[in-house]
């Protein structure tokens, strides 16, 4: 098993000062090797995350060419769906550490196939809940946002079509995170690239009425995403038949077991619900920040959107490292080597900081070039440059908190990190943003500093949790 060698598996467990010394010696001697293994896994994941961002960019471009009404409908409908997407992704992200632990214990071939079959049933249920919930909230929310009535109705129809993608996306999550759990990440990239390509093509066909199809506008955009999500799940399923390592799991070699279903679902929900709430807490923080920016005028909102969009694209890099760190830590923890799990987590966190430094440097050195890609408005550009400088400041905290969270997931430690994250963002970060933004002369810049404070507290808390408090959270499979 690639994740942990036989020599490492036979190494005795260590604790206290001896553990620290041995772990640090291992870290010093093997940092480059572990960094290579981490980045080998992270590379395809980063590319897949960027492809996912690209799907949203393509939707925006095609919608914008149909006019401001279509663009507004797609924008607000997509933003509302983000909450569902993030929540259900978090729930099923638990598959990665669960499978990684079993792979680390050398039991992947025997136990993962059944786990995936049971979890696919859960994903079918979650996908249905996703669709139903989106249908139920679409009209009550979107019709009361102050949009023009015609635009609001288009947004409702778009979201209802778009929400059906939850069925395919939930299945893709299960297969994707299972593959990542055994250290196979290329299929995630392949399926992400397929999703980007098919979404772009189907947007063009369905939105504009090509090849005899009726011009469906924003609704066509929603159905394009839905069809693309099914194709992504189908390609991932095919990889479980064609990839040698994935085929050995025998995912499609049997039927779901009613006896195992409840126990497997319980483990997924126990780990996944805190992950989901953590991701929702973070995503909603930036959504609310955008709403607060509206108090300072349209140009401030536009400048904020430029800076946060670019920062979000760069964030895909540490996020990919974090996902890879979950797998590396999970393999070691599953093999009964907590000292190695801790050392691998340190490497992942250090890679996150190294990347944060490069991201911050880009924002500090080339802000004018970045802003010019988004806008030619001088007033917006001037403020966006300032926001990019402020965004550079929180890159270090953002890179550290996401990789620390990834390392904690690898230890199957999700409940305490959830509490740390929610407290940091909503009990400290958001109140700080409001106080600095509306009760000091910092104004809009104060909101950025509030976000930075929240991210900083989260980064410190999660790092301390992993380095000093997560040992007891290693759950053997």
C-alpha positions, -999 to +999 in steps of 0.1 A: +000+000+000+016+032-012+003+054+016+025+038+043+055+015+038+059-018+057+088-004+076+067+025+088+038+003+096+060-018+119+074+012+137+062+014+174+039+041+185+054+070+204+041+097+228+052+128+246+087+142+241+098+110+223+070+114+199+078+150+192+115+143+186+109+114+163+082+132+144+105+162+139+134+140+128+111+123+103+099+157+091+134+170+086+146+139+068+115+133+046+100+167+040+108+168+003+096+133-002+064+139+016+059+172-001+062+154-035+037+128-025+013+154-012+016+175-044+013+144-066-021+139-051-029+176-049-021+185-086-051+168-102-074+181-074-063+217-079-069+213-116-104+198-109-113+226-085-102+252-111-124+234-137-153+237-113-147+274-110-144+275-148-180+261-151-193+291-132-172+315-153-186+300-185-222+302-172-215+339-164-200+346-198-228+330-218-255+345-196-239+380-199-242+378-237-280+374-234-283+406-214-284+419-179-317+402-170-304+367-178-270+375-161-288+387-129-310+357-128-282+332-132-260+351-107-286+351-079-298+316-086-262+303-086-254+321-053-284+306-036-275+271-048-239+275-034-253+269+001-268+235-010-237+226-030-213+233-001-235+216+025-239+183+006-203+183-005-192+186+031-215+157+041-200+134+015-165+147+019-164+124+049-159+095+024-122+106+019-110+102+055-131+070+061-116+053+030-081+067+037-082+050+072-092+017+057-066+020+030-040+028+056-050-003+076-046-024+044-083-032+043-094-011+013-100-040-011-121-059+015-142-030+029-144-001+005-166-017-021-195-023+002-190+011+018-194+029-015-225+009-024-242+019+008-230+055+006-243+058-030-278+051-016-272+079+010-261+101-019-293+093-038-313+104-007-292+135-002-295+145-039-332+142-037-333+164-006-311+188-024-336+190-054-367+193-032-351+219-009-340+241-038-375+238-054-391+248-021-369+278-013-365+291-049-397+312-051-400+324-015-364+337-015-358+348-051-391+366-055-384+387-024-349+400-032-360+432-048-354+421-083-376+430-112-405+406-112-396+391-146-360+387-136-369+371-103-392+345-121-364+337-145-341+331-116-367+308-100-370+287-131-332+286-136-326+274-100-352+247-103-336+234-135-301+239-120-310+220-087-315+187-105-277+186-109-277+177-072-286+141-081-255+136-103-232+158-082-240+138-050-230+105-068-199+122-081-189+133-046-191+097-033-170+083-061-146+112-062-138+112-025-136+074-024-110+075-052-091+102-034-092+082-002-072+054-018-048+079-033-061+080-069-068+116-079-065+117-117-101+106-123-113+137-103-094+158-128-107+139-158-143+142-147-139+179-138-124+186-173-153+167-189-178+188-168-162+220-179-162+211-216-197+197-217-211+225-196-196+251-220-210+232-251-244+226-236-247+262-224-242+274-260-266+248-274-294+251-249-292+288-240-289+300-276-311+273-294-285+256-316-289+224-336-327+227-336-331+231-298-353+259-286-335+289-271-340+284-234-319+312-220-311+310-183-332+277-179-310+261-206-280+271-184-295+252-155-301+221-176-266+222-191-252+220-156-275+191-147-266+171-177-229+178-172-231+166-136-246+132-147-218+128-173-192+136-146-206+109-123-208+084-152-171+090-160-161+085-124-181+053-123-163+041-155-130+048-138-139+024-111-141-003-138-110+008-159-085+020-133-066-010-119-064+003-084-100+014-083-113-018-100-097-038-072-122-022-048-151-041-065-174-012-060-199-026-086-193-062-077-223-067-053-254-053-038-259-029-010-263-045+024-292-035+046-273-046+077-243-024+069-262+005+056-271+021+089-236+017+104-219+031+073-244+060+070-239+068+107-202+071+102-206+093+072-230+116+089-210+117+122-180+130+103-197+147+074-222+169+092-196+189+111-176+193+078-208+205+061-215+231+088-179+243+087-180+248+050-214+266+052-201+288+080-171+299+058-191+303+026-219+323+042-193+346+059-182+359+025-218+361+012-228+383+042-196+403+037-207+411+001-241+422+014-224+445+039-203+460+011-235+471-006-239+497+021-209+516+006-222+518-029-222+499-062-186+506-070-175+492-037-195+461-043-179+457-077-144+463-063-151+437-036-163+412-063-131+417-083-108+410-053-128+382-038-132+364-071-095+365-078-087+354-042-112+325-047-095+313-078-061+312-060-078+295-030-082+264-052-045+257-047-044+254-009-078+236-010-063+210-033-033+207-009-057+203+020-077+175+003-044+157-004-033+162+032-065+145+044-056+114+024-019+114+035-028+119+072-056+093+069-034+066+055-009+070+084-036+072+110-054+042+096-021+023+098-019+031+135+009+056+131-003+088+148+032+103+150+035+099+112+000+113+107+010+144+127+042+148+107+024+145+074-001+171+086+028+195+094+040+191+058+006+199+044+003+229+065+037+241+056+029+237+019-002+258+025+019+286+040+044+284+011+016+287-014+000+315+006+033+335+003+033+331-034-004+340-037+001+371-016+032+381-036+011+380-068-016+403-053+010+427-039+031+430-071+006+428-099-027+443-086-031+466-115-027+438-140-052+416-121-078+444-119-074+453-156-087+418-164-120+425-147-128+462-153-118+494-171-136+516-147-109+537-130-129+542-097-136+505-093-100+496-103-086+520-077-106+505-048-101+469-061-064+474-059-066+483-022-089+453-016-063+430-033-036+443-010-059+435+020-067+401+005-030+394+003-028+399+041-053+371+048-038+346+023-015+332+051-044+327+075-066+312+047-039+288+035-031+277+070-067+272+082-077+252+051-047+228+053-050+224+091-087+215+086-077+190+060-051+174+083-078+172+111-102+155+087-075+129+080-075+122+118-114+119+116-115+150+139-144+172+126-166+182+155-142+204+175-128+220+142-164+229+134-168+246+167-135+265+163-145+276+128-180+288+136-168+307+167-139+323+148-160+334+119-193+343+134-185+352+171-153+371+163-148+377+126-183+390+116-188+412+147-153+426+140-162+433+104-193+451+114-176+471+141-147+481+120-167+487+089-195+508+104-181+523+136-146+534+125-132+554+097-120+522+080-154+518+063-153+491+036-117+483+044-128+475+079-149+446+067-119+431+050-100+434+083-128+417+101-127+388+077-089+386+082-094+385+120-119+357+117-096+337+094-066+344+117-084+331+148-096+300+128-061+293+115-046+295+150-073+275+166-072+247+140-034+246+140-032+242+177-060+216+176-040+195+151-006+200+167-016+195+203-051+183+207-060+158+179-040+127+189-070+112+208-092+118+178-075+091+157-103+066+151-092+032+141-113+015+114 
